[in-house]
Amino acid sequence: MVQLWVYWIKRVHKIGLIKVMSLISKSCSLYTAALLLVTTTVTAVEKETVTEVVLSNGLKVLVKEDHRAPVVVSQIWYKVGASYEVEGITGLSHMLEHMMFKGTEKHGPNEFSEIISVNGGRENAFTGADYTAYFQRLEKSRLEISMELESDRMRNLTLPEEEFIKEREVVQEERRMRTDDKPTSLTYEQFMATAFQTSPYHNPVIGWMNDIENYTVADMRSWYEKWYAPNNATLVIAGDVDPVAVIEMAKKYYGPLQRSDLVPPKPRVEIEQLGPREVVVKVPAKLPYLIMGFPTPSVVTAEEEWEPYALEVMAYILDGGDSSRLGKHLVRGTEIAASAGAGYDLYDRLQTLFLVDGVPSDGHTVAEIKSALLQELKELKINLVTKRELDIVKAKVVADKVFEQDSVFYQAMQMGELETVGLSWREADRYAELVRKVTAEQVMAVANKYIILDRVTTAILDPLPLESSKPAPSSEGDSNE
């Protein structure tokens, strides 16, 4: 659905690991079939079994049975991410993610990955604004190997100085490649730092370069000992498993681990925006780019339960496939945009943003893109969405979520994310129901309430010539001889 690929940098730094929407056919002729598919598949998903247990040390264990293939996914989610960090240590959660592979008293550096690989598995990790998660995908008989390794590094990292120094340089280079050398990513980073003044979403997940350069092992050890504890984690196991056996295995490996004395982070609520904000980024680039954001609640922060779901539907109306409004009007209709998108994440832990963005096509300008995007938003404020369009969009929204259940990995990820941001995993079961209840009047209501020009933040990438990024040639040795 979302063309705002850079939007996910706030959510998950390793962009290749985030959830990928499986869109239904964009042909309106398949609308009826899509509705039928949603109805039947949701029924099947709701019947799947989830077992929930909290161990004596505070670790929450969720086990979701899915017996379609002899595969198991194990994920451990920690309630800590970039939004928990303070000035001077931004990006420390992401740095610790790297160090989690650098050895414990029992297993040496990189041995974790080698053992999983030898056993035919795949593993990795990702850091977001609101969480850090580690996962393995294995043949079901290998689950105990994963659990032994993961529980060991929850409390027993050695954090050797030499590995820390090397990995700090790796993270610096990662920042250069993923942000500093990518004009659109750099623009998005500046956009977020402008849109959020007091919220911790102001800071990038990977951290500011100056902070990365000045991390110490002491910083790392303190962060690890504080947050990496069973009473700050959720273990999610999904796949072809017996929940009773999984719970016993979790008690064996995680049960002996000691709790941490957790002090919740102080609330850092975003101040009220009293006027529009704008930032212009001038760096060498091929194309201009525009992104705009409007402050909106998430499911966690909303006072009215229905509002986040109306915002979700509104995002799909604008950017839910080729037949959605931005593609139909801006990309193919007027052809002023090479691309245009909308995005909203209803499961952020804190106040979030409703986003629209665009890249102008040849012969058109950022000003034209901005005007066209605002006009599309205005239409939602003054004219009700038709019943047919609303029904089609609802079918797509619900089908996207249902089709994600085809992935055992995503089933686990959805539960882990919800638990980690402060919601129950059961919230996923209510998603389809609440989306179906959204009315055209509610879409208009959230558009009028939150799409306020005095509260918009705009970031514009104003490209400099690419040649300007090259150093000027030296005069030394220049001659006609």
N, C-alpha and C positions, 0 to 999 in steps of 0.2 A: 504494500500500500504506500509506504512512505518513500518518497524520492529524496528526502532530507537525509542522505547517508551520513553526512557529517554530524547530524543531530545525535547519533548514538555515541559519539565520543564522550559526551557527558555521562552516558549510562554505563558503557562498557569500553574500556580502553582497547582491548584486543577485539577489534571490530569484526574479525572473521568468526568469532565464537558466539556472537549474539544470536538470538532467535531470528529465524527467517520466515516471513509470512508466506504461506502457501495459498496464493490467490485462486479463487474459483474462476471459471471462464468468464471473460469480460463481455461475452455476447449476451445481449438482453433476451435473445431467443431461448437461452438456457435458464431463464429466471425461475420458471416453475420447477424445473428439475433440481435446481439449487435449493429451493425451499424444501422440497421433499427430502433431499439428501441431508440437510441440516436437521430436520425433524427426526429422521431415523438414526442418524449418527449420534446426536446428543443423547438419545435414550440409551444407546449402547455404552457411551462413555460414563454416564451417571451410574451405571450398574457396576462399574469397576470398583474394586475394594481397596481402601486405604486404611492401614493400621497405624495408629498414633500412640507412642509411648514416650514418657519423660523419665530418663534415668535419675537415680538418686543424686547425681552430681549436676543435674540441670540440663543435660544434653537432650534435646528433643529428637526423636527418631520417627521418621515417616516412611512407611513401606507401601508402595503401590504395586499391586500385582498386574502383570501383563504377560500372558503366557503364549503370545503369538510366535515368539522365537526364543531360543535358549540363550538369551543375552541379558546382562544386567548392567545398569548404570548406577554408579555410586557417586554422590555429590555431597560435599561438606560445605555449608554456607556459614560464614562468619558475619555477625552484625557489626561490620566496620568497613568503611570505605573512605573515599575522598571527602565526603561531607562530614566526617568525624574529625578531620584534621584542622589544625590551627596554623596561623602564620609561622613561617620558618621551617615547617615540616610538611608542606604540601607535597603530595605524591608518595608519602612514606608507606601507605598501604600497598601501593603498586610495587614499590621497591621490595617490601617484605614478601610479596607474592613471588618475586624472583628468587629471594633467598630461601624460600621454603623448599627449593630443590637442591640446596647446597649442603645437605647433610645433617644427621643427628649423631648421637653417641653410638647408635647401633648401625647406621647406614651412612656410607661416605657420600661426598658430593656427586650428584647426578645418578646415584645408584637407584633412587626411586624410579626414575624414568626407565632405566635399563631393565629393572625387574618386571615392570609392567609390560614393556616391549617383548621381553623373552616369553612372557605368558600370553602373547597374542593380543594384548590390549592396547588401547589408546588413552592418553591422559593429557591434561593441560589445566589451565586455570585462567580466571579473568577477574579483573578488578573494576568495580563500578563506583558511582558516587555513593551508593548506599550499602554496598556489600563487597565481600571478596569470596570467591568460590573456587573450589578445586574438584576435579571430576576424573573418573576413569570409566571406560566402557570395556567390558570383558565378557568372555564366555561365562555362563552362570556359575560353574564350578570353581572359578577363580576369585569369587567375591572375597573370600577370607584373606587372600593375599593383599587385595586393595585395602581392606579394613585394618590389617596389621600395620601396613605402611603409613596410612593416613593418620591413624591414632597415634603412632609413634612421633610424627612430626608436629602434632598438635601442641605438645608440651616439651619436646626434647631437642629442639634445634640447637646446634652448637654455634652458629653464626661466626665462623672463622674470619679474622680480619682480612686475610689475603683474598678470600672469596668475595667478601664484601666490597673491597676496593675495585676488583675486576668487574663485579656486577654493577656497581655504581657507574662505571664508564659505559657499560652496555646500555643502561637506562638513559644516560645522556645522549648516546647515539640514537637510541630509539625515539627520543623526543625530537631530535633533529629530523629524522626521516619521516615521522608520522605527523609532525606539526610544523616545525620551523621551516621545512622545505616544501610544504604543501600550502599554497596560498588560501585555498578554501578552508582548510583546517585551521589555519592561523586566524582567518577572519572569524570563524565560529568561536574560537577561544576568546578573541577580543569582544565578540558579541556577548558571550556569557558573562564575562567580567564586567560588562557595562549593564546588562539586564539585571544582574544580582549584585547589590551593594553590600548587604549585611548577611545574606544567606551564604552558607558554605558552598553552594553551587557556583559561586563566584570563581572558585579555583578549578583548574583542570585536573582530571583524574591522574594524569601522569606527573603533575606538579610543575611548578615554575623552575626554570633552569638553575637559578641561583640557589634555590633550596636543595635541589638534587646534588649540586656540587658540594654542598656543605653538610650533607648527612654524616652522622657518625654511627659507629657500631652501638654506642650507648643509646642513641635515639632509637635504633632498630630494636635493641633488646627490650627497652622499656615498652615500646609499642606492642611487641610480640607477647610479652608477659602479661600485659594488661588485657588484651583483647582476644588472644588465641586460647580459649578455655572452653570446656564443655558447656558451661552455663551461658555462653555467648554464641552458641553454634546450633545449627540444625543439620542433622544427617538425613539425607533423602536417598532411599534405595528404590529403584523402579526396574521392573522386568520380570523374568520367569523365576520367581523366588517363592519360598515358603516364609510368610511373615514371622511365624513363631521361631523358626531357625535363625532368621535375620536378627530378631530382637535379642536372642541368646548370644549371638555372635557379637552384637554391639555391646552387650553387657560385659563380655569377656575382654574386649579390646579397649573400649572407651570407659567402661565402668570404673576402673581404678584411677583414672585421671582426676587431678585435683581441680576444684572450682577456682575461679578468680574473684577477687573483691572488686566487682564492677561498679564504677560510678558513671551513670549515664551522662552523655555530653550535654552541656548547657544548651538551652534552646537558642537558636540564632535565627530569629524570624526576620524575613525580608521586610524592610521599611516600606511604607506606602510610597508609591511612585507619584510624584506631584507634577510631572510634565514629561513630554516625550524625550527620549534619549537617542543619540545617534553617534556612531563611530565610523570613521572612514579609514580603511586599511590600504596603504599604498605600498605594494611590493611587486616585483616582477611577476607577471602572470600572463596567460594566454587570453583569458576571458574575464569579464566582470561578473560579479555575483552579488545578490541581495538576499538578506534574511531579516525577517521581522518577527518579533515575539510579543505576546500579550500575557500578563500575569493571570494565571488560572489555578484553581484548586486541584488537588489530586484526590483519589478516593480516601486517602489517609487524612487529608486536611479539610475536606468539603463539609460544609454545614448542612447542605441539602444532598441527600443520597443520590438523587437522580442526575445532578448536574454533570459529574464526570462522564457519565454514560451518554448524555446529550452532546457533550464536547467530543467524545469519541465518534459518535455518529456524524457530527459536523465535519470532522477531519476526513472521514470517508466520503462524504458528499463532495468535498473539494478534491480529494486525491485518493480514490478507492479503485483505481483502474483506468483503462483507456476511455471508458464511458463517463468518468467523473468530470466535474465541471472545469477544473484547471486544465486537464489534458484536452478536453473538447473545445474550450473557448480560447485558451492562451497558446497552446502548442499547435493544435491543428486548425482552429478557427481563424483567429487573427494572425497566427504564426509569429507573434512577437517574442515568444519564449522558446528557447531550445529545450528547456525543461522547467517545470514548475511543480511544487509540492506543498504538502501540509502535513503537520505532525503533532501528536499530542500523546503524552504518556500518563495514563491515569493511575499508574502504580508507583509514582515517585513518593519518597518518604516525606518530602517537604513541598511547599508551594512550588508549582511548576509553571510551564509556559505553553501557550498554544502558538505553534510556529507555522509560518508560510515562507517559501523561498522561491527563487527563480534565477535562471541564467538567460539573458536576452539572446535572441537569435541574431544572425548577421543583419546589420542595418538598423537595429533597434537598440534602445538604451535602457539603463537601469531605471531611469525615471519612468519610462513607459511600463516596464515590468511592475514597478511599485504601484503606479496608478491602476493598472489592471487587477493586481491582487487585491487592492483595497476596494475596488469596485465589486469584485466577487464576494468579498466579506460583507459589503454594504447590502448586496442583494439578499443575503441570509438574514439581515436585520430588518428588512422592510417587506419581504415577500415570503409567505409560507412555502416550505418545500412541498411539492405535490405528493399525494399518497403513493403513486407509482414509484417515484424516485426514492421516497423514504423506504418503501418495502424492498426495493432492489438493494439499497444500501444496507439495510438490516440483514438481508440474506447474506450479503458479502461479509459483513462484520462477523456474524455468527459462524459462517462457514470457515472463515480464516482461523478462528479459534478452535473449531471442531477438527479441522484438518491437521492442526498442529499436534493433536493427540495421536496421530499416526507415528510420531517420533517418541520413543521411550525417553530419549534424552530430554526432549522438551517437556514431557509430562513431569519429570523430576524438576526441571528448571522452573517451571511455573509455580510449583509448590514451594520450592526453596526461596524464590524471589518474594512471594507473598508473605511468607513467614518472616523473612528477614527485614522487610520494610515496616512491619508492625501489624500486618493483617493475618487472617487465618487462611490456610490453604483451601478452606471451604469456599472462600470468596470466588474462586474460579468457577465453582458450580453455579454461582448466581449470575455470572456474567451474561450468558445468553438471555436469561429471563429479564434482566434489567435493561439490556439493549432493546429487546422486543417491546418494552413498555414505553420507550422514548416516543414522544409525539412531535409533530411538526411545530406545535406551539412551544414546546420545550427547547427545540433547536433554535427557534427565533429568540427565545428568552435568554439563553446563554450567549448568543451572538450579541444581543443588545447589552447584556450585563458585563461581558468581558472584552469584547472587541472595541476598546476605547482608545481613540487616537492620542489622548493625553497620557496614556499609559503604555504606548508602544515603544519598544526599543528596536532600532534599525542598525544594521551593520552593512556596509557597502565595501566590496572589494573593488578598488579603482586601480586597474593594472598599470604598472610601469612597464616600459619596453623590456623584453627579456634580455636584450643586449646589455642593459644597464647593470645586470647582475654579474657581468664578466669584468674582471680587473682591467684597467687601462693598460695598454701595451707599454712596456718599458722603453725609454728613449736610448738606454744604453746599447751600444753596438749597432744602432741604426745608422747606416751609411749607404752610399751608392757604390762603394768600392767592392 
